Amino acid sequence: MEEIERVAIYRLHAQFCKTLSDANRLLIMAELVKGERSVSELVERLGLQQANVSKHLALMRDRGLVTMRREGASAYYSLSDARIFEAIKMLMQVQADQFERQHNLANRAE
């Protein structure tokens, strides 16, 4: 693989990860992993403002994280690939393990 291609791939990967770097988007994804949801269902379940949920979903759709289908006036969203949330859960476990190690080190230092 050429260096230019490799750099381009890493930039795309960074953009993808940046999309996941918002707590509200992670909450939305955690809800969508349970199944398809309308914007109003997400607003009700997450306690977020409708405009914010719509903004996050639009970005996530543009970046390929979610898909949308219309039924009448309603839009329903789902994860484009369940592996995305599996990757998030794996990262959360790494973070939890690191936190536990740091906590144990701090306790030993006391």
C-alpha positions in Angstrom: 0.0 0.0 0.0 1.4 3.4 -0.9 2.1 5.9 1.8 -0.5 8.3 0.4 -3.2 5.6 0.5 -2.2 4.6 4.0 -2.5 8.3 5.2 -5.8 8.7 3.5 -7.1 5.5 5.2 -6.0 6.8 8.6 -7.6 10.1 8.0 -10.9 8.4 7.2 -10.5 6.3 10.3 -9.9 9.4 12.4 -13.0 11.0 11.0 -15.0 7.9 11.7 -13.7 7.8 15.3 -14.4 11.6 15.7 -18.1 10.8 14.8 -18.1 8.4 17.8 -16.5 11.0 20.1 -19.8 12.5 21.3 -21.6 11.1 24.4 -25.1 11.8 22.9 -24.2 9.9 19.7 -23.0 7.0 21.8 -26.3 7.1 23.7 -28.2 7.1 20.4 -26.2 4.1 19.2 -26.7 2.2 22.4 -30.5 2.7 21.9 -30.3 1.7 18.2 -28.4 -1.5 19.0 -31.7 -2.6 20.6 -33.5 -2.1 17.3 -34.9 0.4 14.9 -36.2 3.7 16.5 -38.0 6.8 15.3 -36.6 10.2 16.2 -39.5 10.7 18.6 -38.8 7.4 20.3 -35.1 8.4 20.7 -36.1 11.7 22.1 -38.5 10.1 24.6 -36.1 7.3 25.7 -33.0 9.5 26.0 -34.5 12.8 27.2 -32.7 14.8 24.6 -34.0 17.7 22.5 -35.5 16.7 19.2 -33.4 19.1 17.2 -30.2 17.7 18.8 -31.2 14.1 18.1 -32.0 15.0 14.5 -28.7 16.8 14.1 -26.7 13.8 15.5 -28.6 11.3 13.4 -28.0 13.4 10.2 -24.2 13.4 10.9 -24.2 9.7 11.8 -26.1 9.0 8.6 -23.7 11.1 6.5 -20.8 9.1 8.0 -22.5 5.7 7.3 -23.1 4.7 11.0 -26.9 4.6 10.7 -29.5 4.0 8.0 -32.9 5.6 7.7 -36.1 4.6 6.2 -39.3 6.6 5.9 -42.8 5.5 6.8 -45.3 8.2 6.1 -44.1 11.3 7.9 -41.8 9.4 10.3 -38.2 8.5 9.9 -36.8 5.3 11.4 -33.2 4.8 12.1 -31.1 1.7 12.7 -27.4 0.9 12.9 -25.8 0.3 9.6 -23.6 -2.4 11.0 -23.9 -4.0 14.5 -20.2 -4.4 14.6 -19.8 -0.7 15.2 -21.4 -1.0 18.6 -19.4 -4.1 19.4 -16.3 -2.1 18.7 -17.5 0.7 21.0 -18.2 -1.9 23.8 -14.7 -3.3 23.3 -13.2 0.2 23.7 -15.4 0.8 26.8 -14.0 -2.4 28.3 -10.4 -1.2 27.6 -11.2 2.1 29.3 -12.8 0.4 32.3 -9.7 -1.9 32.7 -7.4 1.1 32.5 -9.5 2.9 35.1 -9.3 -0.1 37.4 -5.5 -0.3 37.0 -5.1 3.4 37.7 -7.4 3.1 40.7 -5.4 0.2 42.1 -2.1 2.1 41.6 -3.5 5.1 43.4 -4.7 2.9 46.3 -1.2 1.3 46.6 0.4 4.8 46.7 -1.6 5.8 49.7 
